[in-house]
Amino acid sequence: MSLLPYEISQKMLDMLHVNASRNENVPLSCSLGRVLAEDIVAEHSDPQFPTASMDGYAVMHSDLDGRSITILGDNPAGSYEQRTINSGECIKTFTGSKMPGGADTLIQIENVTVEDGKIIINESVPKGSSVRPIGEGYRAGDVLIKKGTKIGFAQIGVMAALNHVMVKVALKPRVAVISTGSEILDLGANSSNPAQIRSSNNYTLAALFEQSGAEVIQLGTVGDDRDSIMHIFQNALSCADIVVSTGGVSVGDYDFVKDVIPGLGAEVVFKGVAIKPGRHVLVAKKEQKFVLGLPGFAYSSTVTGILYALPLIAKMLGRERAYNIVEAELSEDFKKRSSFTEFTACNVEIVKGRYFVNFKDKKVGSSAILTNMLDSSALMITGEEDGNLLKETRVNVILLENF
């Protein structure tokens, strides 16, 4: 079996055309976790006029050399202050209030004593103290949040400040998830023999895809029967943008998925990539829809789901990338196990702003050990040309947080 180099498989995946123009408007309060389908642009500067950032007295800084300044009155927050002060005058001004005309400084309440309608300066302040200048936060026309950004708490706050009642977001791609294999037992089903194993792949991948912004259609498990597999795939294609299955893509007598997918009328983009784990991964396309056949082992299916499903989801959402890759330094020697591009579960630590990789408590074994992805795990990438690596070698790492 001829295997495609990993880098070429990623380039072929990147070249696939997807429909990334679908969007909908949702209330701001329902937009958390969604992906913006348009830039958020400031219509006005923030603040639009000089504004007090503390409670105090709006003054001319040149007057602070004198002993006392006459108070003209109060300037509560929310009032549109129209007065202009002259030398020797001040206005009591509260946090968030528009500064009066003529005032260039706010002296805090704690720095003065009030006597007979005047303030006595106890401690001076620099010119411009406690005054927010026009555009301190942003200027009119600034792009504050870029299209393709996943909306979090800060984006919600900024859009609320801009009075965005409704938000245009990318339509969630629909991903159908299927686990194949007669040995697979779905959750809650009674076991007839100890050789059966509980289905975890479809739940792992469903969570992974939802975390990445997709809407998941959970289709459960199907046994190693060609007609049953064909039927469930046809059903999946009728209601999903991406169909992801696990198992049945290898070369065994009961591996029917690799044959069923072409039988659906889907064009195989590639099958077989020189990666460990997951070399039997299959990617196909039917019109505007995609079918991914992933290996059956839990770690393999999760890694290939990250490498091949997440980029398609990201493209459909209009995002620039599916995951973050950072450079890290090995904290210990590493023994490479194959001549393929390897994706090894590792621990990532940040020390003084630098990433470090170690393999503490990570088990070496088959591609079924999903527990290797618990805790602060990441995926270390080693290329086909790499051999064993020494401590302090720089490596690339896929972070497994904030997809």
C-alpha positions in Angstrom: 0.0 0.0 0.0 1.5 3.3 -1.1 1.2 6.0 1.6 0.9 9.7 1.0 3.4 11.9 2.9 1.7 13.8 5.7 2.5 17.3 4.3 1.0 16.5 0.9 -2.2 15.1 2.5 -2.5 18.4 4.4 -2.0 20.5 1.2 -4.6 18.4 -0.6 -7.0 18.9 2.3 -6.4 22.7 2.3 -7.1 22.8 -1.5 -10.6 21.3 -1.0 -13.4 23.8 -1.7 -15.9 24.2 1.1 -18.9 26.5 1.4 -17.8 29.0 4.0 -20.4 31.7 3.2 -23.3 30.4 5.2 -24.3 32.5 8.2 -27.2 33.5 10.4 -28.1 36.3 12.8 -28.4 35.3 16.5 -29.0 37.4 19.6 -25.8 38.6 21.3 -26.8 36.6 24.4 -26.8 33.4 22.3 -23.6 34.0 20.5 -21.1 32.6 23.0 -18.9 30.0 21.4 -20.0 30.9 17.9 -17.8 32.2 15.1 -18.1 35.7 13.7 -19.1 35.9 10.1 -18.2 39.6 9.8 -15.7 42.1 11.2 -16.9 44.1 14.2 -16.0 47.8 13.4 -16.2 50.7 15.8 -18.7 53.4 14.6 -17.5 55.9 17.2 -14.4 56.5 19.2 -14.2 55.3 22.8 -14.5 57.6 24.6 -16.0 60.2 22.2 -14.9 63.0 24.4 -12.4 63.5 27.3 -13.8 61.5 30.3 -13.1 61.3 34.0 -11.6 58.0 35.1 -12.0 58.7 38.8 -14.1 60.9 41.1 -12.6 64.3 41.6 -12.6 67.9 40.4 -12.1 69.0 36.8 -9.6 71.8 36.8 -7.1 73.7 34.7 -3.7 72.2 35.6 -2.2 75.7 35.8 -4.5 76.4 38.7 -3.0 73.7 40.9 -0.2 76.1 41.8 -2.7 78.3 43.6 -4.1 77.7 47.1 -7.8 77.3 46.3 -10.2 76.9 43.4 -13.9 77.8 43.4 -16.4 75.0 42.9 -19.1 75.8 40.2 -21.2 72.7 40.9 -21.5 69.0 40.2 -21.1 66.9 37.0 -22.8 63.5 37.6 -22.1 60.5 35.5 -24.4 60.3 32.5 -25.1 64.0 32.2 -24.0 65.8 29.0 -21.8 68.5 30.6 -21.9 71.7 28.6 -20.2 74.2 30.9 -16.7 75.6 30.3 -14.5 76.5 33.3 -12.2 79.5 33.5 -9.1 80.0 35.5 -9.8 79.7 39.2 -12.9 77.5 38.7 -13.6 73.8 38.9 -16.5 71.3 38.7 -16.9 68.2 40.8 -16.8 65.5 38.3 -17.6 61.8 38.7 -16.2 58.6 37.2 -17.3 58.2 33.6 -18.5 61.8 33.2 -17.7 64.0 30.3 -15.0 66.5 31.2 -16.1 70.2 31.2 -14.8 72.5 28.6 -11.5 74.2 29.5 -10.6 71.4 32.0 -7.5 69.4 31.2 -6.9 67.6 34.5 -8.9 65.8 37.2 -7.6 66.0 40.7 -8.9 63.2 42.9 -11.2 63.8 45.9 -8.5 62.4 48.2 -6.0 65.1 47.1 -8.2 68.1 48.2 -10.0 69.6 51.2 -13.4 71.4 50.6 -13.9 74.7 52.5 -16.5 77.4 51.9 -17.3 76.3 48.3 -13.7 76.0 47.3 -11.1 73.2 47.1 -7.8 73.5 48.8 -5.0 71.6 47.0 -3.3 69.2 49.4 -1.3 67.2 46.8 -0.9 68.2 43.2 -1.2 65.8 40.2 0.3 65.7 36.7 -1.4 67.4 33.8 -4.0 65.2 32.3 -4.3 63.0 35.4 -7.3 60.7 35.6 -8.7 61.9 32.2 -9.4 59.4 29.5 -8.5 61.0 26.1 -10.7 60.7 23.0 -10.1 57.3 21.4 -8.2 55.8 24.4 -10.0 52.5 23.9 -10.4 52.6 20.1 -11.0 55.0 17.2 -14.0 55.2 14.9 -13.3 52.8 12.0 -11.1 50.4 14.0 -11.7 46.7 13.4 -12.1 45.5 17.0 -12.9 41.9 16.3 -12.0 40.1 13.1 -14.3 37.8 11.1 -13.6 34.2 12.0 -13.0 34.9 15.7 -14.6 32.5 18.1 -16.8 34.5 20.5 -15.8 34.5 24.1 -16.6 36.7 27.1 -14.4 39.6 26.0 -16.0 39.7 22.5 -19.5 39.6 24.1 -18.5 42.6 26.3 -17.1 44.6 23.4 -20.1 44.0 21.2 -22.5 44.9 24.0 -20.7 48.2 24.5 -21.2 48.8 20.7 -25.0 48.0 21.1 -24.9 44.9 18.9 -28.3 43.3 19.6 -27.9 40.7 16.9 -24.7 39.2 15.7 -23.9 37.6 12.3 -22.2 34.2 12.9 -21.2 31.3 10.7 -23.7 28.6 10.4 -22.5 25.6 12.3 -21.4 22.7 10.0 -23.3 19.5 10.7 -21.1 16.5 11.3 -22.5 13.0 11.5 -20.5 10.6 13.6 -20.6 6.8 13.2 -18.7 4.0 14.9 -18.4 0.7 13.0 -17.5 -2.8 14.2 -19.4 -5.8 15.4 -17.3 -5.8 18.6 -18.5 -2.3 19.5 -21.2 -2.0 22.1 -23.0 1.3 22.5 -23.5 2.9 25.9 -26.4 1.3 27.9 -26.6 -1.8 25.7 -26.2 -5.2 27.4 -23.0 -7.1 26.8 -23.4 -10.7 25.4 -19.7 -11.6 25.8 -16.6 -10.1 27.4 -14.9 -9.7 24.0 -17.2 -6.7 23.2 -15.9 -3.2 24.0 -17.8 -0.1 24.8 -18.1 2.5 22.1 -16.1 5.6 23.0 -14.9 6.9 19.6 -18.2 8.4 18.6 -18.5 10.2 21.9 -14.9 11.4 21.9 -15.2 12.8 18.3 -18.6 14.3 18.9 -17.2 16.3 21.9 -14.2 17.3 19.8 -16.3 18.5 16.9 -18.7 20.4 19.1 -15.8 22.0 20.9 -14.6 23.1 17.5 -17.9 24.8 16.6 -19.8 22.1 14.8 -23.3 20.7 15.3 -23.0 17.0 15.8 -25.4 14.3 14.7 -24.7 11.2 16.8 -25.6 8.1 14.7 -24.2 5.5 17.2 -22.8 2.2 16.2 -23.2 -0.2 13.3 -21.9 -3.8 12.9 -19.6 -5.1 10.2 -22.3 -5.7 7.6 -21.9 -4.0 4.2 -25.6 -3.3 3.7 -26.1 -1.8 7.2 -23.0 0.4 6.8 -24.2 1.6 3.3 -27.6 2.4 4.8 -26.3 4.4 7.7 -23.9 6.3 5.5 -26.6 7.2 3.1 -28.7 8.5 6.0 -25.7 10.5 7.3 -25.0 12.1 3.9 -28.6 13.2 3.6 -28.4 15.3 6.8 -24.8 16.3 7.3 -22.0 18.4 5.7 -19.3 16.0 7.0 -19.7 12.3 7.8 -17.0 10.8 10.1 -16.8 7.1 10.8 -14.3 5.1 12.8 -13.2 1.6 12.0 -13.4 -0.5 8.8 -10.8 1.4 6.8 -7.9 -1.1 7.2 -7.3 -4.3 5.1 -9.2 -6.9 7.1 -11.9 -9.2 5.8 -14.6 -7.2 7.7 -13.3 -3.7 6.9 -16.2 -2.6 4.6 -16.1 1.2 5.1 -13.2 1.7 2.6 -15.3 0.0 -0.1 -18.7 1.5 0.9 -17.5 5.1 0.6 -16.8 4.9 -3.1 -20.0 3.0 -3.5 -21.9 6.0 -2.2 -20.7 7.9 -5.3 -18.0 9.8 -3.3 -14.7 10.6 -4.9 -11.8 9.4 -2.8 -9.4 12.4 -2.3 -6.7 10.2 -0.7 -6.5 7.0 1.3 -3.5 6.0 3.4 -1.1 8.6 4.8 2.4 8.0 6.3 1.5 8.9 9.8 1.5 7.2 13.1 -1.1 6.7 14.4 -3.8 6.5 11.7 -2.1 5.6 8.4 -5.3 4.1 7.0 -7.3 7.4 7.1 -9.5 8.0 4.1 -10.9 11.4 2.9 -13.6 11.5 0.2 -15.9 14.2 -1.2 -19.4 13.9 -2.7 -20.6 17.2 -4.2 -20.3 19.8 -1.4 -20.1 17.1 1.3 -17.2 15.2 2.8 -16.7 11.7 4.2 -13.9 10.8 6.5 -13.0 7.2 7.3 -10.9 7.1 10.5 -9.2 4.1 12.2 -11.0 2.3 14.9 -8.5 2.5 17.8 -9.4 5.3 20.2 -6.1 7.3 20.1 -5.8 6.9 16.3 -9.4 8.1 15.6 -8.9 11.1 17.9 -5.6 12.1 16.3 -6.8 11.7 12.8 -10.1 13.5 13.7 -7.9 16.5 14.8 -5.7 16.4 11.8 -8.3 15.9 9.1 -11.8 16.7 10.4 -11.0 19.9 12.3 -9.5 21.7 9.4 -12.7 21.1 7.3 -14.8 22.4 10.2 -12.6 25.4 10.5 -12.8 26.2 6.8 -16.6 25.9 6.9 -16.7 28.3 9.8 -14.4 30.8 8.0 -11.6 30.4 10.6 -7.9 30.7 9.6 -6.8 27.6 11.5 -8.2 24.6 13.3 -5.7 24.5 16.1 -2.5 26.2 17.4 0.9 24.8 16.8 3.8 26.1 19.0 7.5 25.4 19.2 8.6 23.7 22.4 11.8 22.3 23.9 12.2 18.6 24.9 12.8 18.2 28.6 14.0 14.6 28.0 15.3 12.4 25.2 12.7 11.0 22.8 12.8 7.6 21.0 11.0 7.7 17.6 9.1 4.4 16.9 8.6 4.6 13.1 9.7 6.1 9.8 6.4 7.9 9.5 5.4 11.4 10.7 4.5 10.7 14.3 2.0 12.4 16.6 3.0 11.6 20.2 1.0 12.4 23.3 3.1 14.6 25.6 2.8 17.0 28.5 3.3 20.7 27.9 4.6 23.1 30.5 5.1 26.8 30.2 8.2 28.1 32.1 9.0 31.8 31.8 7.0 32.1 28.6 8.6 29.1 26.9 7.0 25.7 26.1 8.6 22.5 27.4 7.6 18.9 26.5 7.9 15.8 28.7 6.4 12.3 28.6 5.7 11.8 32.3 3.0 9.1 32.8 2.5 8.7 29.1 2.3 5.0 28.2 4.0 3.5 25.2 1.9 0.9 23.4 -0.8 0.6 20.8 -2.9 3.3 19.3 -5.8 2.5 21.7 -4.5 4.4 24.7 -6.9 7.4 24.9 -5.9 8.1 28.5 -2.6 9.5 27.1 -4.6 12.6 26.1 -5.8 13.4 29.6 -4.4 16.3 31.7 -2.2 18.9 30.1 -1.6 16.9 27.0 -0.6 18.0 23.5 0.6 16.2 20.3 4.3 16.4 19.5 5.0 16.2 15.8 8.1 14.4 14.5 8.7 14.2 10.7 9.5 11.2 8.5 13.1 12.4 8.4 13.5 12.6 12.2 15.1 9.9 14.2 15.6 9.8 18.0 15.7 13.3 19.5 17.9 14.5 22.3 16.9 16.6 25.3 16.7 20.4 24.4 15.8 19.6 20.8 13.1 22.1 19.4 9.9 20.4 18.3 6.5 21.5 17.0 3.5 20.7 19.2 -0.3 20.8 18.6 -2.0 22.3 21.6 -5.2 20.4 22.6 -7.0 23.3 24.2 -9.3 26.1 22.8 -10.1 24.5 19.4 
